[in-house]
């Protein structure tokens, strides 16, 4: 059996894809990309939640009708 091949059910941990090589080289050449990635994560994902605003938003919401194509006003009309 070739070293690149592995028996069924076993993962060859020595294999590194072309994409992984590319990303590793890119990050080595552009360390600022990791800083940009971190800043973007903080901007879009790591936000502090204002619990009062979250509760107000929950109170102001309208229950979904379960089928988005028909509005509750359309269903209230006599056909």
N, C-alpha and C positions, 0 to 999 in steps of 0.2 A: 504494500500500500504506500502510495506517495505521501510525503510529509504534509502536503496541502490537503489530502483527503483525510476524513475522519470517519470512524464507524457511525452507524445510524444512532441518533440520540446523543452523540457527543459533539460539543462545540469546539472548534479549533480556535483557541484564544490567541494564537499567533498571527491570525489573519488580520490585516489592517486594510480597510478599503481605500480606494483612490480618493474618495471624498474626505475621509478622515485625514489622509496625508495632506490634502489641499488645505483643510481647515487648520490643522496643526501648523503648517507652514505660514498660512495667512496670519494667524494669531501671533506667531513668532516675529513676523515682519511688521505687524500693525498692533502693538499692545494697546493702543488707544481704543481699539474696537471693544475691548472688554470694559473699559470705562464707559463708553457710550452705551453698551448693553446694560450695564448696571444702572446708569442714569435713566434709561428708558424704562427699565423695570420699576424703579421708584416712581416715575411719573405716572405710569398707567396701572400698576398693580399694588404697590406697597403704600396705599393711602390710609390715613387715619379715618376711621368711621365716626361720624357724629351721630350718636345713638338717638338724640332728640329729633334730628332731621330724618333719620331712618324710620322712626316711629310715625312721624307726621306723614311721610310718603306712603307708608302702609295704610294709614287712615284715609288718605286722599285717593287711593287707588279704586278702580272699578273692577268688579269681578268679571273675569273672562266668560264669554258665553259658550265656550267650548268649540265653536265652529266659526272661524274668522271671516267666512264669506258673507254671513248674514248678520246684520246688526240687530240689536234688540228693537230698534225703531221699526225696521222692516217687518220683523215678526209680529209686532203689535198691530200692524195694518191689517184690515180685513181684505181678503183676496177673493 
